[in-house]
């Protein structure tokens, strides 16, 4: 999950307004080895035809299961909520799991073949359920909380870093081992983390008295309990593929320096500047996604029109930038494992071909 000053500021703004915030998930990609080379130009590529999903109860797409299949949620006011899979080229799908509870969020770990869902019960009760792809329940746990944040370990999916929030946004974090059914509380001063291995994670250590200020980046080992400072003040930290992304504020305050480094060695790969996005009185990086197969970073930059944006790619080998789509809204994107397509939109109900640079609806509600 990507967490920046924008998210922190949004939480504080929502607290003042008495509403529930939306957490935006960062993109998760599977690395595939292939010979070095450039992506084929749009003129040389003929896209497969995407068959739009027809489901009037569609809520949102949770992510990619593989290069052809997405996982999505659907809620029938009478029949309850479902987790479904859908092949975007064959136009076929199936129901994986049904529940009478209200679905809040879902996440896919395609490498390990698991799905994590969050549902709401009565009052302040929320529930986490871990499923396999056949819909079998592997683990479930209930919480009494105003808001629930989960950072799932993609290397060891039995490990869940769970943070519960009160109405005034005080929080308590726990490390849950679903396999051993063990819980360890407050192991680090962090509400949001990013797993880098089965037993290490990284996080920005926000100042509890002023969560809108940039703060240093730390790593933590669950094996020995050691904490280590990795970098100075940052506005964003994320782990994309096998790369660490840290965004730091620049001197002019409207630009951010994007620094990419190898997670295991911390060797710097490339850095560049991009405009930051202003909302809730804070500056934050724009939405983004990463394609590890081609080492392409996708994000947005302001269009000359002033109100819209251009979706661009940045080659992390050469630094070359390319415009993919002009004059679009800055909405979340999630790349397919092969880097050929991107889900687009708050509910990921549109799809962009990154080869031909065309967009189409992924969902049509009958």
C-alpha positions in Angstrom: 0.0 0.0 0.0 1.2 3.5 -0.8 1.1 5.9 2.0 2.1 9.5 1.8 1.4 12.9 3.3 -1.7 13.1 1.2 -3.1 10.0 2.9 -2.1 11.3 6.4 -3.7 14.7 5.7 -6.8 13.1 4.3 -7.2 11.0 7.5 -7.0 14.2 9.6 -9.4 16.0 7.3 -11.9 13.2 7.4 -11.6 13.0 11.2 -12.6 16.6 11.4 -15.5 16.0 9.1 -16.6 12.8 10.8 -16.4 10.7 7.7 -14.6 7.5 6.8 -11.4 7.8 4.7 -10.5 5.8 1.6 -7.2 4.1 1.5 -5.6 3.7 -1.9 -3.6 0.6 -2.6 -0.4 0.7 -4.3 0.3 -1.6 -7.3 1.8 -5.1 -6.8 3.6 -6.7 -9.7 5.2 -10.1 -10.4 8.7 -10.0 -11.8 9.3 -12.0 -15.0 12.8 -12.3 -16.5 13.2 -11.5 -20.2 16.0 -10.3 -22.4 16.6 -6.5 -22.2 14.8 -4.6 -24.9 12.3 -1.8 -25.5 8.6 -2.3 -25.5 7.3 -2.6 -29.0 5.8 0.5 -30.4 2.0 0.8 -30.5 2.0 0.6 -34.3 3.7 -2.8 -34.2 1.4 -4.3 -31.6 -2.1 -5.7 -32.1 -4.0 -5.9 -28.9 -6.1 -8.8 -27.9 -9.8 -7.8 -27.7 -10.9 -7.1 -24.1 -14.4 -8.4 -23.5 -16.2 -6.1 -21.1 -17.5 -7.6 -17.9 -21.2 -7.4 -17.5 -22.3 -7.3 -13.9 -24.8 -4.8 -12.6 -23.6 -5.5 -9.0 -19.9 -4.8 -9.7 -18.2 -2.9 -6.9 -14.5 -2.7 -7.8 -11.6 -4.7 -9.2 -9.3 -6.0 -6.5 -6.3 -6.8 -8.8 -4.7 -9.1 -11.3 -4.6 -12.9 -10.7 -2.5 -13.4 -13.9 -2.1 -11.6 -17.2 -5.6 -12.4 -18.3 -7.6 -12.7 -15.1 -8.8 -10.1 -12.6 -10.4 -10.5 -9.2 -13.4 -8.3 -8.5 -16.1 -7.8 -5.9 -19.9 -7.5 -6.4 -22.6 -6.7 -4.0 -26.3 -7.6 -4.4 -28.4 -5.7 -1.8 -30.5 -8.9 -1.3 -28.1 -11.7 -2.2 -25.0 -10.5 -0.4 -21.4 -9.9 -1.5 -19.2 -12.0 -3.8 -15.5 -12.4 -4.8 -15.3 -13.3 -8.4 -12.7 -14.0 -11.1 -13.0 -12.8 -14.7 -10.9 -13.6 -17.8 -10.8 -10.3 -19.8 -10.1 -12.0 -23.1 -12.4 -15.0 -22.9 -15.2 -13.2 -21.2 -15.7 -16.0 -18.7 -15.8 -15.9 -14.9 -16.7 -17.7 -11.7 -17.6 -17.0 -8.1 -14.9 -17.7 -5.6 -16.5 -16.7 -2.3 -19.9 -15.5 -1.0 -20.7 -13.7 2.3 -23.6 -11.9 3.8 -21.3 -9.3 5.4 -20.6 -6.0 3.7 -17.3 -6.1 1.7 -15.0 -3.2 2.5 -11.8 -4.2 0.7 -10.0 -7.1 -0.9 -6.5 -7.8 -2.0 -4.9 -10.6 -4.2 -1.6 -12.3 -3.7 -1.3 -14.0 -7.1 2.1 -15.6 -6.4 0.8 -17.4 -3.3 -2.7 -18.0 -4.6 -4.5 -16.2 -1.8 -7.1 -13.4 -1.3 -7.5 -11.2 1.8 -10.9 -9.6 2.4 -12.1 -7.1 4.9 -15.8 -7.1 5.8 -17.9 -5.0 8.1 -20.3 -6.4 10.7 -22.6 -4.8 13.2 -21.5 -1.5 14.8 -17.7 -1.1 14.9 -17.0 -4.7 14.2 -14.7 -5.5 11.2 -13.4 -8.9 10.1 -10.4 -10.1 8.2 -10.6 -13.3 6.2 -7.9 -15.1 4.4 -9.0 -17.3 1.5 -7.4 -19.6 -1.1 -8.4 -19.3 -4.8 -11.0 -22.0 -4.3 -12.8 -19.9 -1.7 -11.7 -22.0 1.3 -11.4 -19.9 4.5 -7.8 -20.2 5.9 -8.0 -17.7 8.7 -10.5 -15.2 10.1 -10.3 -12.6 12.9 -12.7 -9.9 14.2 -11.8 -6.4 15.4 -13.7 -3.6 17.2 -12.4 -0.5 15.5 -13.3 2.8 13.8 -11.0 2.1 10.9 -8.8 -0.9 10.0 -5.5 -0.8 8.0 -3.8 -4.1 6.9 -0.4 -4.5 5.3 -0.1 -8.0 4.0 3.2 -9.8 3.7 3.4 -11.0 0.1 6.5 -13.1 0.9 4.8 -14.9 3.8 1.0 -14.4 3.4 0.3 -15.8 6.9 1.8 -12.5 8.3 -0.5 -9.5 8.7 0.5 -6.1 10.1 -2.8 -4.8 11.3 -3.5 -1.3 12.6 -6.8 -0.3 14.4 -7.8 3.4 14.6 -10.0 5.2 17.1 -12.3 8.0 16.1 -9.6 10.6 16.9 -7.0 8.6 14.8 -5.0 7.2 17.7 -3.9 3.8 16.7 -2.6 0.4 17.9 -0.6 -2.0 15.6 -0.3 -5.7 15.8 1.7 -8.4 13.9 -0.6 -11.4 13.4 0.7 -14.8 12.4 -2.4 -16.5 10.9 -0.7 -19.8 10.6 0.4 -20.0 14.2 -2.6 -17.9 15.5 -0.3 -15.6 17.4 -0.4 -11.8 17.9 2.4 -9.4 18.9 1.4 -5.8 19.6 3.2 -2.5 19.0 6.4 -3.9 17.6 7.2 -0.6 15.8 6.1 3.0 15.8 4.2 2.8 12.6 0.6 2.6 11.4 1.6 1.9 7.8 4.4 -0.4 6.7 5.9 -2.0 3.5 7.2 -5.6 3.7 10.6 -6.2 2.1 11.0 -9.9 3.0 9.3 -12.6 5.1 10.7 -11.0 8.3 11.6 -7.3 7.5 9.5 -4.3 6.7 10.1 -0.5 6.2 8.1 2.5 7.1 8.2 6.3 7.6 8.4 7.2 11.2 5.8 10.0 11.3 5.9 12.6 14.0 2.9 11.8 16.1 2.4 15.5 16.9 2.6 16.6 13.3 1.8 13.8 10.8 1.8 16.2 7.9 5.6 16.9 8.0 8.1 14.8 6.1 9.8 12.1 8.3 12.7 9.7 8.2 12.5 6.1 6.7 13.3 3.1 8.9 13.6 -0.7 8.5 12.6 -3.2 11.1 13.5 -6.9 11.5 10.8 -9.1 13.2 13.5 -11.8 13.6 15.7 -9.8 16.1 13.6 -6.6 16.8 16.3 -4.3 15.4 15.4 -1.0 13.9 17.6 0.9 11.4 17.4 4.3 9.8 17.6 4.2 6.0 16.9 7.7 4.8 16.1 11.2 5.8 12.8 13.1 5.5 10.5 11.6 2.9 6.9 12.3 1.8 6.4 8.8 0.4 7.9 5.3 0.8 6.9 2.3 -1.3 8.2 -1.1 -2.4 7.6 -1.7 -6.1 8.9 -5.1 -7.3 12.4 -5.4 -6.0 12.9 -1.6 -5.9 12.5 0.8 -3.0 10.9 4.1 -3.9 11.4 7.1 -1.7 10.1 10.6 -2.6 11.7 13.6 -0.9 10.6 17.2 -1.0 12.6 19.6 -3.2 13.7 23.1 -2.4 10.9 24.7 -4.5 8.3 22.6 -2.6 6.3 21.9 -5.7 8.7 19.2 -7.0 9.5 15.9 -5.5 12.7 13.9 -6.0 11.9 10.3 -6.8 14.7 8.0 -5.7 14.8 4.3 -6.7 17.2 1.9 -5.1 17.6 -1.9 -4.8 15.8 -3.3 -1.7 18.4 -5.9 -0.9 21.6 -3.8 -1.5 20.2 -0.3 -1.1 22.2 0.6 -4.3 20.7 3.7 -5.9 19.4 3.0 -9.4 18.1 6.4 -10.6 16.5 9.6 -9.4 14.5 12.3 -11.1 12.1 15.1 -10.3 8.4 15.3 -10.9 5.6 17.7 -9.8 3.8 17.0 -6.6 0.1 17.0 -6.2 -1.5 19.5 -3.7 -4.6 18.5 -1.7 -5.8 18.8 1.9 -3.1 21.5 2.4 -0.2 19.0 1.7 1.9 18.0 -1.2 2.0 14.4 -2.3 3.3 12.3 -5.2 0.7 11.5 -7.9 -0.8 8.1 -8.5 1.6 5.6 -10.0 2.3 2.0 -11.0 5.4 0.0 -11.8 6.2 -2.6 -14.5 9.3 -4.6 -13.3 9.4 -6.6 -16.5 10.3 -3.6 -18.6 11.5 -1.4 -15.7 8.9 1.2 -16.5 7.5 3.6 -13.9 4.0 5.0 -14.7 2.7 8.2 -13.2 1.1 11.5 -14.1 2.3 15.0 -14.9 0.1 18.2 -15.3 -1.2 18.8 -18.8 -0.9 22.3 -20.2 -4.7 22.6 -20.0 -4.3 23.1 -16.3 -7.1 20.9 -15.0 -6.1 17.5 -16.4 -3.0 15.3 -16.5 -0.9 13.2 -18.8 -0.2 9.6 -18.0 3.5 9.0 -18.6 6.1 6.3 -18.4 9.7 6.8 -17.1 12.3 4.2 -18.1 14.3 3.5 -15.0 17.3 2.4 -17.1 17.6 5.4 -19.3 15.4 8.0 -17.6 13.5 8.5 -20.9 9.9 9.8 -20.5 7.0 9.0 -22.8 3.4 10.2 -22.8 0.9 7.3 -22.8 -2.4 9.2 -22.6 -3.0 13.0 -22.7 -5.6 15.0 -20.8 -6.9 12.4 -18.4 -8.0 12.4 -14.8 -5.3 11.4 -12.3 -6.8 8.2 -11.1 -5.3 5.0 -9.5 -3.7 2.5 -11.9 -2.8 -1.2 -11.4 -0.5 -2.9 -14.0 -0.9 -6.4 -15.2 2.0 -8.8 -14.3 3.3 -8.7 -17.9 3.1 -4.9 -18.0 0.8 -4.8 -21.1 -2.4 -3.4 -19.5 -3.4 -1.2 -16.6 -6.6 -1.1 -14.7 -7.7 2.5 -14.3 -10.1 4.4 -12.1 -11.2 4.6 -8.4 -13.0 1.3 -8.9 -10.6 0.0 -11.6 -13.5 -0.3 -14.0 -11.5 0.8 -17.1 -8.5 -0.7 -18.8 -5.6 0.9 -20.7 -3.5 -0.9 -23.3 0.0 0.4 -22.6 1.2 -0.9 -26.0 -1.4 0.8 -28.2 -2.1 3.6 -25.6 -5.9 3.1 -25.9 -8.5 2.9 -23.2 -11.8 1.0 -23.0 -14.4 0.2 -20.3 -13.6 -3.0 -18.4 -17.1 -3.1 -16.9 -20.6 -2.4 -18.3 -23.5 -2.5 -15.8 -26.6 -4.0 -17.4 
